[in-house]
Structures are given as structure tokens and as C-alpha cells.
Amino acid sequence: MEHKLASAEKKVLVDLVKLVQRRRLEGENGGWKEFLSSSGFGLSVGDPSQRSDDVLVAFLSTFKKKEDLQLFTLMLIVI
């Protein structure tokens, strides 16, 4: 999954992070804001579109639940 995410366009990554936020999903490091805080990226820029692809991929890669990964796969196909 990480390879698919790393090769995705920025808009797709941003859309995935926003979907995760709307659904209040949490990866191994919590939700988006918890991830930013705990990973040392800071909360000053919460908008995913203002973050680098690497940060977006790092966040999305913290999701390990089968249902989350299925959602990501579906979104990568649809978008």
C-alpha cells in the first residue's frame, strides 16, 4: 500500500487525508492532528494541501486495519 500511496498524485493524497478526517479515522498515531503533533511536524499547518507528499504518505501509512486499507484502495481506483 505504501508504494501505491507514494506514487499517487498530491491531490489524491490530500483527498484521502480529508476523507480520513471526515470519517474520524485513526491510524497507529491517531488522527491527522495527533499524527502531526506526535511526529514532530507541528500543528501550525493543519491543511493537508499545504503539507508535502512525504508527510501525507507517512500519515496514510500509519493505517493498518483491513477496512481502512480497503477504503484507500477503493479511493485510489476511483480518484
CNS distance restraints for C-alpha pairs under 8 A (distance, minus, plus):
assign (resid   1 and name CA) (resid   5 and name CA) 6.23 0.50 0.50
assign (resid   1 and name CA) (resid  61 and name CA) 7.66 0.50 0.50
assign (resid   1 and name CA) (resid  69 and name CA) 7.64 0.50 0.50
assign (resid   1 and name CA) (resid  73 and name CA) 7.94 0.50 0.50
assign (resid   2 and name CA) (resid   6 and name CA) 5.99 0.50 0.50
assign (resid   2 and name CA) (resid  57 and name CA) 7.25 0.50 0.50
assign (resid   2 and name CA) (resid  61 and name CA) 5.96 0.50 0.50
assign (resid   3 and name CA) (resid   7 and name CA) 6.27 0.50 0.50
assign (resid   4 and name CA) (resid   8 and name CA) 6.26 0.50 0.50
assign (resid   5 and name CA) (resid  13 and name CA) 7.23 0.50 0.50
assign (resid   5 and name CA) (resid  57 and name CA) 6.02 0.50 0.50
assign (resid   5 and name CA) (resid  60 and name CA) 7.82 0.50 0.50
assign (resid   6 and name CA) (resid  53 and name CA) 7.73 0.50 0.50
assign (resid   6 and name CA) (resid  54 and name CA) 7.69 0.50 0.50
assign (resid   6 and name CA) (resid  57 and name CA) 6.14 0.50 0.50
assign (resid   8 and name CA) (resid  12 and name CA) 6.32 0.50 0.50
assign (resid   8 and name CA) (resid  13 and name CA) 6.67 0.50 0.50
assign (resid   8 and name CA) (resid  76 and name CA) 7.86 0.50 0.50
assign (resid   9 and name CA) (resid  13 and name CA) 6.52 0.50 0.50
assign (resid  10 and name CA) (resid  14 and name CA) 6.10 0.50 0.50
assign (resid  10 and name CA) (resid  49 and name CA) 7.92 0.50 0.50
assign (resid  10 and name CA) (resid  53 and name CA) 6.10 0.50 0.50
assign (resid  11 and name CA) (resid  15 and name CA) 6.04 0.50 0.50
assign (resid  11 and name CA) (resid  49 and name CA) 7.74 0.50 0.50
assign (resid  12 and name CA) (resid  16 and name CA) 6.15 0.50 0.50
assign (resid  12 and name CA) (resid  76 and name CA) 7.27 0.50 0.50
assign (resid  12 and name CA) (resid  79 and name CA) 6.57 0.50 0.50
assign (resid  13 and name CA) (resid  17 and name CA) 6.27 0.50 0.50
assign (resid  13 and name CA) (resid  53 and name CA) 7.32 0.50 0.50
assign (resid  13 and name CA) (resid  56 and name CA) 6.31 0.50 0.50
assign (resid  13 and name CA) (resid  57 and name CA) 7.19 0.50 0.50
assign (resid  14 and name CA) (resid  18 and name CA) 6.15 0.50 0.50
assign (resid  14 and name CA) (resid  48 and name CA) 5.61 0.50 0.50
assign (resid  14 and name CA) (resid  49 and name CA) 5.70 0.50 0.50
assign (resid  14 and name CA) (resid  56 and name CA) 7.19 0.50 0.50
assign (resid  15 and name CA) (resid  19 and name CA) 6.07 0.50 0.50
assign (resid  16 and name CA) (resid  20 and name CA) 6.17 0.50 0.50
assign (resid  16 and name CA) (resid  72 and name CA) 7.20 0.50 0.50
assign (resid  16 and name CA) (resid  75 and name CA) 7.38 0.50 0.50
assign (resid  17 and name CA) (resid  21 and name CA) 6.20 0.50 0.50
assign (resid  17 and name CA) (resid  32 and name CA) 7.54 0.50 0.50
assign (resid  17 and name CA) (resid  48 and name CA) 6.81 0.50 0.50
assign (resid  17 and name CA) (resid  56 and name CA) 7.20 0.50 0.50
assign (resid  17 and name CA) (resid  60 and name CA) 7.17 0.50 0.50
assign (resid  18 and name CA) (resid  22 and name CA) 6.17 0.50 0.50
assign (resid  18 and name CA) (resid  48 and name CA) 7.41 0.50 0.50
assign (resid  19 and name CA) (resid  23 and name CA) 6.16 0.50 0.50
assign (resid  20 and name CA) (resid  24 and name CA) 5.88 0.50 0.50
assign (resid  20 and name CA) (resid  25 and name CA) 5.23 0.50 0.50
assign (resid  20 and name CA) (resid  26 and name CA) 7.64 0.50 0.50
assign (resid  20 and name CA) (resid  31 and name CA) 7.97 0.50 0.50
assign (resid  21 and name CA) (resid  25 and name CA) 6.47 0.50 0.50
assign (resid  21 and name CA) (resid  31 and name CA) 7.19 0.50 0.50
assign (resid  21 and name CA) (resid  32 and name CA) 6.81 0.50 0.50
assign (resid  24 and name CA) (resid  31 and name CA) 6.98 0.50 0.50
assign (resid  25 and name CA) (resid  30 and name CA) 8.00 0.50 0.50
assign (resid  25 and name CA) (resid  31 and name CA) 6.28 0.50 0.50
assign (resid  26 and name CA) (resid  30 and name CA) 4.55 0.50 0.50
assign (resid  26 and name CA) (resid  31 and name CA) 4.39 0.50 0.50
assign (resid  26 and name CA) (resid  32 and name CA) 7.60 0.50 0.50
assign (resid  26 and name CA) (resid  63 and name CA) 7.20 0.50 0.50
assign (resid  27 and name CA) (resid  31 and name CA) 6.30 0.50 0.50
assign (resid  27 and name CA) (resid  59 and name CA) 7.63 0.50 0.50
assign (resid  27 and name CA) (resid  60 and name CA) 7.50 0.50 0.50
assign (resid  27 and name CA) (resid  61 and name CA) 8.00 0.50 0.50
assign (resid  27 and name CA) (resid  62 and name CA) 4.85 0.50 0.50
assign (resid  27 and name CA) (resid  63 and name CA) 4.26 0.50 0.50
assign (resid  27 and name CA) (resid  64 and name CA) 6.97 0.50 0.50
assign (resid  28 and name CA) (resid  62 and name CA) 5.20 0.50 0.50
assign (resid  28 and name CA) (resid  63 and name CA) 6.21 0.50 0.50
assign (resid  28 and name CA) (resid  64 and name CA) 7.51 0.50 0.50
assign (resid  29 and name CA) (resid  34 and name CA) 6.62 0.50 0.50
assign (resid  29 and name CA) (resid  35 and name CA) 5.27 0.50 0.50
assign (resid  29 and name CA) (resid  38 and name CA) 7.25 0.50 0.50
assign (resid  29 and name CA) (resid  62 and name CA) 6.70 0.50 0.50
assign (resid  30 and name CA) (resid  34 and name CA) 5.34 0.50 0.50
assign (resid  30 and name CA) (resid  35 and name CA) 5.83 0.50 0.50
assign (resid  31 and name CA) (resid  35 and name CA) 5.96 0.50 0.50
assign (resid  32 and name CA) (resid  36 and name CA) 6.27 0.50 0.50
assign (resid  32 and name CA) (resid  59 and name CA) 7.15 0.50 0.50
assign (resid  33 and name CA) (resid  37 and name CA) 6.17 0.50 0.50
assign (resid  33 and name CA) (resid  43 and name CA) 6.67 0.50 0.50
assign (resid  33 and name CA) (resid  46 and name CA) 6.93 0.50 0.50
assign (resid  34 and name CA) (resid  38 and name CA) 5.91 0.50 0.50
assign (resid  35 and name CA) (resid  39 and name CA) 5.73 0.50 0.50
assign (resid  35 and name CA) (resid  59 and name CA) 6.69 0.50 0.50
assign (resid  36 and name CA) (resid  40 and name CA) 6.23 0.50 0.50
assign (resid  36 and name CA) (resid  41 and name CA) 4.89 0.50 0.50
assign (resid  36 and name CA) (resid  42 and name CA) 5.49 0.50 0.50
assign (resid  36 and name CA) (resid  43 and name CA) 6.14 0.50 0.50
assign (resid  37 and name CA) (resid  41 and name CA) 6.09 0.50 0.50
assign (resid  37 and name CA) (resid  42 and name CA) 5.10 0.50 0.50
assign (resid  37 and name CA) (resid  43 and name CA) 6.08 0.50 0.50
assign (resid  45 and name CA) (resid  50 and name CA) 6.87 0.50 0.50
assign (resid  45 and name CA) (resid  51 and name CA) 7.48 0.50 0.50
assign (resid  46 and name CA) (resid  50 and name CA) 7.82 0.50 0.50
assign (resid  47 and name CA) (resid  51 and name CA) 7.10 0.50 0.50
assign (resid  48 and name CA) (resid  56 and name CA) 7.12 0.50 0.50
assign (resid  51 and name CA) (resid  55 and name CA) 6.37 0.50 0.50
assign (resid  51 and name CA) (resid  56 and name CA) 6.91 0.50 0.50
assign (resid  52 and name CA) (resid  56 and name CA) 6.52 0.50 0.50
assign (resid  53 and name CA) (resid  57 and name CA) 6.05 0.50 0.50
assign (resid  54 and name CA) (resid  58 and name CA) 5.99 0.50 0.50
assign (resid  55 and name CA) (resid  59 and name CA) 6.20 0.50 0.50
assign (resid  56 and name CA) (resid  60 and name CA) 6.18 0.50 0.50
assign (resid  57 and name CA) (resid  61 and name CA) 5.88 0.50 0.50
assign (resid  58 and name CA) (resid  62 and name CA) 6.75 0.50 0.50
assign (resid  59 and name CA) (resid  63 and name CA) 7.76 0.50 0.50
assign (resid  63 and name CA) (resid  68 and name CA) 6.55 0.50 0.50
assign (resid  63 and name CA) (resid  69 and name CA) 7.01 0.50 0.50
assign (resid  64 and name CA) (resid  68 and name CA) 6.98 0.50 0.50
assign (resid  64 and name CA) (resid  69 and name CA) 6.68 0.50 0.50
assign (resid  65 and name CA) (resid  69 and name CA) 6.33 0.50 0.50
assign (resid  66 and name CA) (resid  70 and name CA) 6.13 0.50 0.50
assign (resid  67 and name CA) (resid  71 and name CA) 6.23 0.50 0.50
assign (resid  68 and name CA) (resid  72 and name CA) 6.28 0.50 0.50
assign (resid  69 and name CA) (resid  73 and name CA) 6.10 0.50 0.50
assign (resid  70 and name CA) (resid  74 and name CA) 6.14 0.50 0.50
assign (resid  71 and name CA) (resid  75 and name CA) 6.12 0.50 0.50
assign (resid  72 and name CA) (resid  76 and name CA) 6.05 0.50 0.50
assign (resid  73 and name CA) (resid  77 and name CA) 6.36 0.50 0.50
assign (resid  74 and name CA) (resid  78 and name CA) 6.19 0.50 0.50
assign (resid  75 and name CA) (resid  79 and name CA) 5.78 0.50 0.50
